Amino acid sequence: MEGGKGGVVKHILLAKFKDGIPPEQIDQLIKQYANLVNLVEPMKAFQWGKDVSIENLHQGFTHVFESTFDSLEGVAEYIAHPVHVEYANTMLPQLEKVLIIDYKPQ
């Protein structure tokens, strides 16, 4: 279903938190992000991790967040969902850099 709207979609967010943000605050933001899977129905799964690459090609990004959806419509519903919007308005100002990619696993 390449290019179609149906089928699993991965929503990837790469982040670099601003310098000076306490680790406890970052941990709290991550817990809130992880909890979205319980609050936003189209979001089916959530994983995250810190960069551990030995290649040093991360371009400053330190964290990766992966959300799973059943369709592109699910991603669109998630993006517009009031709980996600409220969270994004809290999280995004804490980031120095952010990159978001949606893709369909092949």
MDTraj code that builds the backbone (N, CA, C; nanometers):
import mdtraj as md
import numpy as np

residues = "MET GLU GLY GLY LYS GLY GLY VAL VAL LYS HIS ILE LEU LEU ALA LYS PHE LYS ASP GLY ILE PRO PRO GLU GLN ILE ASP GLN LEU ILE LYS GLN TYR ALA ASN LEU VAL ASN LEU VAL GLU PRO MET LYS ALA PHE GLN TRP GLY LYS ASP VAL SER ILE GLU ASN LEU HIS GLN GLY PHE THR HIS VAL PHE GLU SER THR PHE ASP SER LEU GLU GLY VAL ALA GLU TYR ILE ALA HIS PRO VAL HIS VAL GLU TYR ALA ASN THR MET LEU PRO GLN LEU GLU LYS VAL LEU ILE ILE ASP TYR LYS PRO GLN".split()
xyz = np.array([
    [0.0825, -0.1203, 0.0000],
    [0.0000, 0.0000, 0.0000],
    [0.0855, 0.1247, 0.0000],
    [0.1959, 0.1204, -0.0660],
    [0.2858, 0.2340, -0.0686],
    [0.2120, 0.3591, -0.1143],
    [0.2226, 0.4643, -0.0369],
    [0.1594, 0.5896, -0.0705],
    [0.0132, 0.5971, -0.0278],
    [-0.0480, 0.4844, 0.0089],
    [-0.1879, 0.4851, 0.0508],
    [-0.2025, 0.5361, 0.1921],
    [-0.3283, 0.5575, 0.2309],
    [-0.3535, 0.6112, 0.3641],
    [-0.3635, 0.5018, 0.4693],
    [-0.4002, 0.3799, 0.4307],
    [-0.4153, 0.2715, 0.5266],
    [-0.2820, 0.2074, 0.5603],
    [-0.2811, 0.1279, 0.6654],
    [-0.1590, 0.0583, 0.7060],
    [-0.0832, 0.1332, 0.8133],
    [0.0047, 0.0602, 0.8802],
    [0.0801, 0.1155, 0.9929],
    [0.1644, 0.2354, 0.9501],
    [0.1639, 0.3371, 1.0356],
    [0.2453, 0.4566, 1.0154],
    [0.3239, 0.4806, 1.1436],
    [0.4527, 0.5058, 1.1284],
    [0.5390, 0.5420, 1.2404],
    [0.5607, 0.6936, 1.2372],
    [0.5445, 0.7560, 1.3533],
    [0.5631, 0.9003, 1.3715],
    [0.6890, 0.9155, 1.4565],
    [0.7952, 0.9658, 1.3955],
    [0.9251, 0.9764, 1.4615],
    [0.9547, 1.1226, 1.4930],
    [0.9911, 1.1486, 1.6178],
    [1.0309, 1.2824, 1.6592],
    [1.1722, 1.2734, 1.7151],
    [1.2649, 1.3470, 1.6547],
    [1.4011, 1.3589, 1.7068],
    [1.4091, 1.4921, 1.7805],
    [1.4713, 1.4904, 1.8977],
    [1.4718, 1.6110, 1.9803],
    [1.6083, 1.6366, 2.0415],
    [1.6394, 1.7640, 2.0561],
    [1.7508, 1.8092, 2.1392],
    [1.6913, 1.9099, 2.2361],
    [1.6943, 1.8767, 2.3632],
    [1.6428, 1.9675, 2.4652],
    [1.7379, 2.0856, 2.4819],
    [1.6823, 2.2004, 2.5181],
    [1.7631, 2.3197, 2.5408],
    [1.8585, 2.2961, 2.6572],
    [1.9757, 2.3562, 2.6483],
    [2.0717, 2.3501, 2.7580],
    [2.0098, 2.4117, 2.8826],
    [2.0424, 2.3550, 2.9980],
    [1.9966, 2.4097, 3.1241],
    [1.8646, 2.3548, 3.1734],
    [1.7973, 2.2729, 3.0930],
    [1.6732, 2.2111, 3.1410],
    [1.7113, 2.0963, 3.2337],
    [1.6614, 2.0971, 3.3563],
    [1.6988, 1.9925, 3.4518],
    [1.6548, 1.8535, 3.4036],
    [1.7370, 1.7520, 3.4302],
    [1.7012, 1.6149, 3.3906],
    [1.5647, 1.5718, 3.4433],
    [1.5274, 1.6195, 3.5621],
    [1.3974, 1.5833, 3.6192],
    [1.2833, 1.6379, 3.5332],
    [1.3027, 1.7573, 3.4785],
    [1.2011, 1.8169, 3.3924],
    [1.1911, 1.7392, 3.2608],
    [1.3049, 1.6987, 3.2058],
    [1.3055, 1.6172, 3.0841],
    [1.2343, 1.4850, 3.1106],
    [1.2644, 1.4222, 3.2238],
    [1.1977, 1.2959, 3.2591],
    [1.0471, 1.3139, 3.2679],
    [1.0029, 1.4243, 3.3263],
    [0.8593, 1.4509, 3.3388],
    [0.7952, 1.4714, 3.2021],
    [0.8624, 1.5447, 3.1143],
    [0.8107, 1.5650, 2.9785],
    [0.7991, 1.4324, 2.9038],
    [0.8967, 1.3443, 2.9226],
    [0.8934, 1.2134, 2.8569],
    [0.7785, 1.1287, 2.9126],
    [0.7573, 1.1321, 3.0434],
    [0.6452, 1.0577, 3.1027],
    [0.5123, 1.1077, 3.0483],
    [0.4996, 1.2390, 3.0339],
    [0.3762, 1.2964, 2.9790],
    [0.3574, 1.2538, 2.8337],
    [0.4663, 1.2515, 2.7572],
    [0.4597, 1.2081, 2.6171],
    [0.4151, 1.0616, 2.6115],
    [0.4777, 0.9781, 2.6924],
    [0.4433, 0.8355, 2.6938],
    [0.2973, 0.8136, 2.7327],
    [0.2434, 0.8989, 2.8182],
    [0.1055, 0.8836, 2.8634],
    [0.0038, 0.9179, 2.7547],
    [0.0460, 0.9873, 2.6495],
    [-0.0470, 1.0200, 2.5413],
    [-0.1076, 0.8937, 2.4804],
    [-0.0344, 0.7827, 2.4826],
    [-0.0866, 0.6579, 2.4267],
    [-0.2117, 0.6128, 2.5021],
    [-0.2275, 0.6548, 2.6267],
    [-0.3455, 0.6220, 2.7064],
    [-0.4587, 0.7226, 2.6884],
    [-0.4291, 0.8361, 2.6277],
    [-0.5257, 0.9455, 2.6189],
    [-0.5749, 0.9747, 2.4774],
    [-0.4974, 0.9354, 2.3773],
    [-0.5296, 0.9659, 2.2377],
    [-0.5491, 0.8329, 2.1642],
    [-0.6738, 0.7976, 2.1362],
    [-0.7090, 0.6645, 2.0853],
    [-0.6310, 0.6211, 1.9612],
    [-0.6092, 0.7068, 1.8612],
    [-0.5388, 0.6586, 1.7416],
    [-0.3928, 0.6185, 1.7664],
    [-0.3339, 0.6658, 1.8762],
    [-0.1942, 0.6330, 1.9079],
    [-0.1910, 0.4925, 1.9675],
    [-0.1312, 0.3987, 1.8956],
    [-0.1362, 0.2572, 1.9335],
    [-0.0174, 0.2126, 2.0183],
    [0.0981, 0.2759, 2.0013],
    [0.2180, 0.2363, 2.0764],
    [0.3140, 0.3547, 2.0819],
    [0.4025, 0.3504, 2.1816],
    [0.5000, 0.4574, 2.2012],
    [0.6288, 0.3961, 2.2550],
    [0.7406, 0.4372, 2.1975],
    [0.8736, 0.3997, 2.2468],
    [0.9624, 0.5227, 2.2390],
    [1.0646, 0.5226, 2.3203],
    [1.1599, 0.6330, 2.3143],
    [1.2965, 0.5829, 2.3593],
    [1.3985, 0.6632, 2.3311],
    [1.5327, 0.6317, 2.3763],
    [1.6251, 0.7498, 2.3532],
    [1.7443, 0.7375, 2.4115],
    [1.8486, 0.8392, 2.3941],
    [1.9489, 0.7893, 2.2898],
    [2.0123, 0.8844, 2.2234],
    [2.1143, 0.8508, 2.1240],
    [2.2295, 0.7749, 2.1902],
    [2.2652, 0.6621, 2.1307],
    [2.3784, 0.5828, 2.1786],
    [2.4751, 0.5512, 2.0643],
    [2.4600, 0.6199, 1.9527],
    [2.5406, 0.5911, 1.8341],
    [2.6880, 0.6221, 1.8572],
    [2.7731, 0.5361, 1.8056],
    [2.9177, 0.5605, 1.8120],
    [2.9678, 0.6364, 1.6890],
    [2.8773, 0.6598, 1.5915],
    [2.9173, 0.7277, 1.4680],
    [2.9231, 0.8798, 1.4813],
    [2.8618, 0.9340, 1.5856],
    [2.8605, 1.0781, 1.6097],
    [2.8017, 1.1556, 1.4915],
    [2.6935, 1.1032, 1.4339],
    [2.6257, 1.1698, 1.3230],
    [2.4863, 1.2187, 1.3633],
    [2.4637, 1.2343, 1.4919],
    [2.3315, 1.2685, 1.5441],
    [2.2931, 1.4144, 1.5241],
    [2.3872, 1.4976, 1.4812],
    [2.3647, 1.6400, 1.4547],
    [2.3052, 1.7129, 1.5743],
    [2.3388, 1.6679, 1.6945],
    [2.2935, 1.7333, 1.8163],
    [2.1660, 1.6754, 1.8753],
    [2.0939, 1.5933, 1.7983],
    [1.9725, 1.5316, 1.8514],
    [2.0109, 1.4294, 1.9577],
    [1.9387, 1.4320, 2.0691],
    [1.9734, 1.3458, 2.1820],
    [1.8683, 1.2405, 2.2135],
    [1.7431, 1.2647, 2.1742],
    [1.6332, 1.1745, 2.2064],
    [1.5541, 1.1413, 2.0805],
    [1.5004, 1.0196, 2.0769],
    [1.4107, 0.9791, 1.9694],
    [1.2826, 0.9255, 2.0318],
    [1.1703, 0.9666, 1.9739],
    [1.0381, 0.9241, 2.0201],
    [0.9646, 0.8646, 1.9005],
    [0.9098, 0.7443, 1.9181],
    [0.8406, 0.6765, 1.8095],
    [0.6990, 0.6418, 1.8528],
    [0.6022, 0.6911, 1.7773],
    [0.4614, 0.6591, 1.8010],
    [0.4112, 0.5779, 1.6819],
    [0.3214, 0.4836, 1.7094],
    [0.2670, 0.3973, 1.6049],
    [0.1182, 0.4234, 1.5893],
    [0.0759, 0.4304, 1.4634],
    [-0.0640, 0.4533, 1.4280],
    [-0.1058, 0.3516, 1.3228],
    [-0.2372, 0.3299, 1.3091],
    [-0.2899, 0.2359, 1.2102],
    [-0.3056, 0.2972, 1.0718],
    [-0.2974, 0.4304, 1.0626],
    [-0.3204, 0.4961, 0.9336],
    [-0.2718, 0.6409, 0.9394],
    [-0.2614, 0.7021, 0.8214],
    [-0.2295, 0.8449, 0.8159],
    [-0.3413, 0.9276, 0.8771],
    [-0.4661, 0.8804, 0.8633],
    [-0.5780, 0.9497, 0.9270],
    [-0.5605, 0.9508, 1.0784],
    [-0.5092, 0.8394, 1.1337],
    [-0.4832, 0.8326, 1.2767],
    [-0.3792, 0.9346, 1.3206],
    [-0.2755, 0.9525, 1.2375],
    [-0.1730, 1.0536, 1.2680],
    [-0.2361, 1.1927, 1.2675],
    [-0.3174, 1.2192, 1.1669],
    [-0.3829, 1.3504, 1.1567],
    [-0.4748, 1.3752, 1.2763],
    [-0.5471, 1.2715, 1.3179],
    [-0.6352, 1.2845, 1.4342],
    [-0.5539, 1.3121, 1.5607],
    [-0.4406, 1.2435, 1.5749],
    [-0.3497, 1.2633, 1.6884],
    [-0.2975, 1.4067, 1.6914],
    [-0.2515, 1.4553, 1.5769],
    [-0.1929, 1.5895, 1.5695],
    [-0.2938, 1.6958, 1.6105],
    [-0.4199, 1.6767, 1.5717],
    [-0.5236, 1.7753, 1.6018],
    [-0.5899, 1.7548, 1.7379],
    [-0.5644, 1.6417, 1.8025],
    [-0.6306, 1.6094, 1.9292],
    [-0.5928, 1.7126, 2.0359],
    [-0.6908, 1.7652, 2.1102],
    [-0.6620, 1.8696, 2.2112],
    [-0.5578, 1.8288, 2.3149],
    [-0.5543, 1.7030, 2.3551],
    [-0.4544, 1.6581, 2.4538],
    [-0.3143, 1.6657, 2.3940],
    [-0.3004, 1.6270, 2.2665],
    [-0.1698, 1.6365, 2.1994],
    [-0.1299, 1.7823, 2.1806],
    [-0.2239, 1.8653, 2.1384],
    [-0.1948, 2.0073, 2.1175],
    [-0.1457, 2.0712, 2.2475],
    [-0.2141, 2.0414, 2.3582],
    [-0.1733, 2.0954, 2.4881],
    [-0.0321, 2.0482, 2.5248],
    [-0.0054, 1.9184, 2.5025],
    [0.1277, 1.8663, 2.5331],
    [0.2340, 1.9298, 2.4430],
    [0.2065, 1.9385, 2.3141],
    [0.3035, 1.9969, 2.2206],
    [0.3368, 2.1408, 2.2603],
    [0.2365, 2.2150, 2.3081],
    [0.2602, 2.3533, 2.3520],
    [0.3469, 2.3605, 2.4770],
    [0.3555, 2.2515, 2.5523],
    [0.4432, 2.2430, 2.6685],
    [0.5828, 2.1953, 2.6283],
    [0.5864, 2.0927, 2.5416],
    [0.7128, 2.0277, 2.5046],
    [0.7972, 2.1105, 2.4078],
    [0.7374, 2.1585, 2.3010],
    [0.8157, 2.2234, 2.1951],
    [0.8996, 2.3418, 2.2425],
    [0.8515, 2.4273, 2.3338],
    [0.9362, 2.5369, 2.3802],
    [1.0609, 2.4906, 2.4572],
    [1.0626, 2.3643, 2.4999],
    [1.1773, 2.3112, 2.5737],
    [1.2853, 2.2554, 2.4800],
    [1.2568, 2.2550, 2.3502],
    [1.3476, 2.1943, 2.2531],
    [1.4278, 2.2985, 2.1770],
    [1.5558, 2.2710, 2.1635],
    [1.6427, 2.3541, 2.0809],
    [1.6277, 2.3145, 1.9345],
    [1.6156, 2.1822, 1.9127],
    [1.6014, 2.1294, 1.7772],
    [1.4960, 2.0204, 1.7790],
    [1.4190, 2.0124, 1.6700],
    [1.3201, 1.9067, 1.6562],
    [1.3090, 1.8703, 1.5083],
    [1.2913, 1.7412, 1.4823],
    [1.2691, 1.6902, 1.3482],
    [1.1626, 1.5836, 1.3581],
    [1.0593, 1.5954, 1.2760],
    [0.9502, 1.4981, 1.2787],
    [0.9346, 1.4360, 1.1410],
    [0.9285, 1.3036, 1.1381],
    [0.9106, 1.2282, 1.0138],
    [0.8034, 1.1226, 1.0375],
    [0.7107, 1.1118, 0.9440],
    [0.6133, 1.0027, 0.9438],
    [0.6496, 0.9108, 0.8285],
    [0.6478, 0.7794, 0.8525],
    [0.6789, 0.6865, 0.7447],
    [0.5977, 0.5590, 0.7605],
    [0.5840, 0.4871, 0.6490],
    [0.5145, 0.3601, 0.6460],
    [0.6204, 0.2506, 0.6340],
    [0.6371, 0.1675, 0.7368],
    [0.7377, 0.0607, 0.7305],
    [0.7147, -0.0294, 0.6094],
    [0.8208, -0.0640, 0.5420],
    [0.8143, -0.1502, 0.4239],
    [0.8554, -0.2912, 0.4579],
])
top = md.Topology()
chain = top.add_chain()
for i, resn in enumerate(residues, 1):
    res = top.add_residue(resn, chain, resSeq=i)
    for name in ("N", "CA", "C"):
        top.add_atom(name, md.element.get_by_symbol(name[0]), res)
traj = md.Trajectory(xyz[None], top)
